[in-house]
Amino acid sequence: MNLNALRKISYGLYIIGSYKGDKINGQVANTVTQITSEPPTVAVSINKGNLTHDFIKSSRVFSASILSEATPLAFVGDFGFKSGRDVDKLKSVNHKTGQTGAPIVLDNANAYLEAEVIQDVDAGTHTIFIGKLVAAEILNEEPSITYEYYQRVKRGTTPKTAPSYIAKEKEAPVKMSKYECTVCGYIYDPEKGDSDGGIAPGTPFEKIPDTWVCPVCGAAKSEFKKL
């Protein structure tokens, strides 16, 4: 099963904002979905370990700033790989307070939504917050960034707390080929190298200097064949 097929679903990238008391926070999410049109409702999936999750649970509101294709990777990184528990992510970012009191990020956004939570669904590691739309505005006509574009064109990465995170399979170690001297039969093993010739263990045959010779018979490197 190739889980990368999930990245072909047309997700976007959003900054989800909320507050708790006098504190505000925002984070990247790629799972904002319209649920109904009348009344208009939207949903977002947030990891239970994230500070924004606690804020939405407390205030029962959230905003979603829709990011454009031109959004810098560093901007996504600030909201996706840093915690509001450690840094004020909104300190140097252009934002405003919405009707619900949630912060709305304006930088790199082409539109935004505000919602009041009407239901939350336990999804194991995440909570799906379903909200009634109370405000929505278009900021510009820049194209929205899709999650596939973020992964394929911008070469972005995904934090482990994201619902779309896919653990990378560990790559099998590369097996280096052995080479045999056609003159005397000596076999060069990359794992062992050639201490007498100054070739360190782990050196592929292709990386050996052309001046190297067979330690047994003195044949040139060109006299070796791949096994």
C-alpha positions in Angstrom: 0.0 0.0 0.0 1.4 3.3 -1.1 0.3 5.9 1.5 1.7 8.7 -0.7 -1.5 8.4 -2.7 -3.2 10.3 0.1 -1.1 13.3 -0.9 -3.0 13.4 -4.2 -6.2 14.5 -2.3 -6.5 18.2 -2.9 -5.7 19.5 0.5 -4.7 23.1 1.0 -2.5 24.7 3.6 -4.0 26.9 6.3 -3.0 28.8 9.4 -5.5 27.9 12.2 -5.8 30.5 14.9 -7.5 30.5 18.3 -7.2 31.9 21.7 -7.4 31.1 25.4 -7.9 33.9 27.8 -5.6 36.7 26.7 -3.2 34.4 24.8 -3.4 33.7 21.0 -1.8 31.1 18.8 -1.7 29.7 15.3 -0.5 26.6 13.6 -0.4 25.1 10.1 -3.0 22.6 9.1 -3.9 21.0 5.8 -7.2 19.4 6.8 -9.8 22.2 6.5 -13.0 20.9 4.8 -16.4 22.3 4.0 -19.0 20.1 5.5 -22.3 21.7 4.6 -23.4 24.7 2.6 -26.7 25.7 4.4 -25.8 26.6 7.0 -22.2 26.8 6.0 -20.0 24.6 8.2 -16.3 23.7 8.1 -14.2 21.2 9.9 -10.5 21.0 10.9 -8.5 18.2 12.4 -6.0 19.2 15.1 -3.6 17.0 17.0 -4.4 16.8 20.7 -0.9 17.6 21.7 -0.9 20.9 20.0 -1.4 24.2 21.9 -4.0 25.3 19.3 -6.0 22.2 20.2 -6.2 23.4 23.8 -7.1 26.9 22.7 -10.0 25.7 20.5 -11.2 23.4 23.2 -11.3 26.4 25.6 -12.7 29.2 23.4 -14.8 27.0 21.0 -13.8 29.2 18.0 -11.1 29.0 15.3 -10.0 30.9 12.2 -8.5 29.5 9.1 -6.3 31.7 6.9 -6.0 30.1 3.4 -2.4 30.3 2.2 -1.3 31.2 -1.3 1.2 29.4 -3.6 3.7 32.1 -3.0 4.0 31.4 0.7 7.6 31.0 1.7 8.7 27.6 3.2 10.1 29.5 6.2 6.7 30.9 6.9 5.1 27.4 6.9 8.0 26.2 9.0 7.4 28.8 11.7 3.8 27.8 12.1 4.3 24.1 11.5 7.5 23.1 13.3 7.6 25.5 16.2 5.3 25.4 19.3 3.4 28.4 20.7 4.5 27.1 24.1 8.0 28.2 23.3 7.7 31.2 20.9 5.1 33.8 20.1 4.5 32.8 16.5 2.3 35.8 15.7 4.6 38.5 17.1 6.1 39.6 13.8 3.2 38.4 11.6 0.6 40.7 10.2 -2.7 39.6 11.8 -6.0 40.9 13.2 -8.5 39.9 15.7 -11.7 38.4 14.2 -15.3 38.6 15.2 -14.9 35.5 17.3 -11.8 36.9 19.0 -9.6 34.4 17.2 -6.4 35.8 15.5 -6.6 35.9 11.7 -3.2 35.7 9.9 -3.1 38.1 6.9 0.4 37.5 5.7 0.6 35.1 2.7 -3.2 34.5 2.9 -5.7 35.0 0.0 -8.8 34.5 2.2 -9.9 33.6 5.7 -12.7 31.9 7.5 -14.0 32.2 11.1 -16.1 29.5 12.8 -17.8 28.8 16.1 -17.4 25.1 17.2 -20.7 23.3 17.2 -19.3 19.8 17.6 -16.1 18.0 18.2 -15.3 14.4 17.2 -12.7 12.3 18.9 -10.4 10.8 16.3 -7.8 9.2 18.4 -4.6 11.3 18.2 -6.7 14.2 16.8 -9.9 16.0 17.4 -12.1 17.0 14.5 -13.7 20.4 15.2 -16.8 21.2 13.2 -17.7 24.9 13.2 -20.5 27.1 12.0 -19.1 29.8 9.7 -19.6 33.3 11.1 -17.2 35.3 8.9 -15.4 34.9 5.6 -13.4 37.3 3.4 -11.3 37.2 0.2 -8.1 39.1 0.5 -6.7 38.7 -3.0 -6.9 36.5 -6.1 -3.6 34.7 -5.7 -4.0 30.9 -6.2 -4.3 28.8 -3.1 -1.4 26.5 -2.4 -2.3 22.8 -2.4 -0.6 20.2 -0.2 0.7 18.4 -3.3 2.2 21.6 -4.6 3.8 22.1 -1.1 5.3 18.6 -1.2 6.2 18.3 -4.9 7.3 21.9 -5.9 8.3 23.5 -2.7 9.8 20.2 -1.3 8.1 20.9 2.1 8.0 18.4 4.9 5.3 17.4 7.4 5.4 17.5 11.2 4.8 14.2 13.0 1.7 15.8 14.7 -0.1 16.4 11.4 -2.9 14.1 10.4 -1.3 13.7 7.0 2.1 12.7 8.4 3.5 9.6 6.7 6.5 7.9 8.2 9.3 7.4 5.7 10.3 3.8 5.2 13.9 3.1 6.2 16.1 2.7 3.2 18.0 -0.6 3.0 21.7 -0.1 3.2 23.4 0.1 -0.2 25.3 -3.1 -1.0 28.7 -2.2 -2.5 30.0 -4.4 -5.3 33.2 -6.4 -5.0 35.8 -6.4 -7.8 38.2 -9.1 -8.8 41.7 -8.8 -10.2 41.8 -10.5 -13.6 45.5 -11.1 -13.2 45.8 -12.8 -9.9 42.2 -13.3 -8.6 42.5 -10.9 -5.6 39.1 -9.7 -4.6 38.6 -6.1 -3.4 35.9 -6.0 -0.7 34.7 -2.4 -0.1 33.7 -3.3 3.5 37.3 -4.2 4.3 39.2 -1.7 2.1 42.9 -2.0 1.6 44.9 -0.9 4.6 48.3 -1.4 2.9 47.2 0.8 0.0 45.6 3.4 2.2 42.0 2.6 1.2 39.7 2.9 4.2 36.9 0.3 4.9 33.6 1.4 3.3 35.3 2.9 0.2 33.5 1.9 -3.0 35.8 0.6 -5.8 34.7 3.5 -8.0 36.1 6.0 -5.4 39.5 4.4 -5.3 42.2 6.6 -7.0 43.2 5.4 -10.5 46.8 5.1 -9.3 45.9 2.3 -6.9 47.2 -1.1 -7.8 46.4 -4.7 -6.8 48.0 -5.3 -3.4 48.9 -8.9 -4.5 50.2 -8.6 -8.0 50.5 -4.9 -8.7 48.0 -4.9 -11.5 46.4 -1.6 -12.4 42.9 -0.7 -11.2 41.7 -1.1 -14.8 42.5 -4.8 -14.6 39.7 -5.4 -12.1 36.2 -6.7 -13.1 33.0 -6.3 -11.2 31.6 -9.4 -9.5 
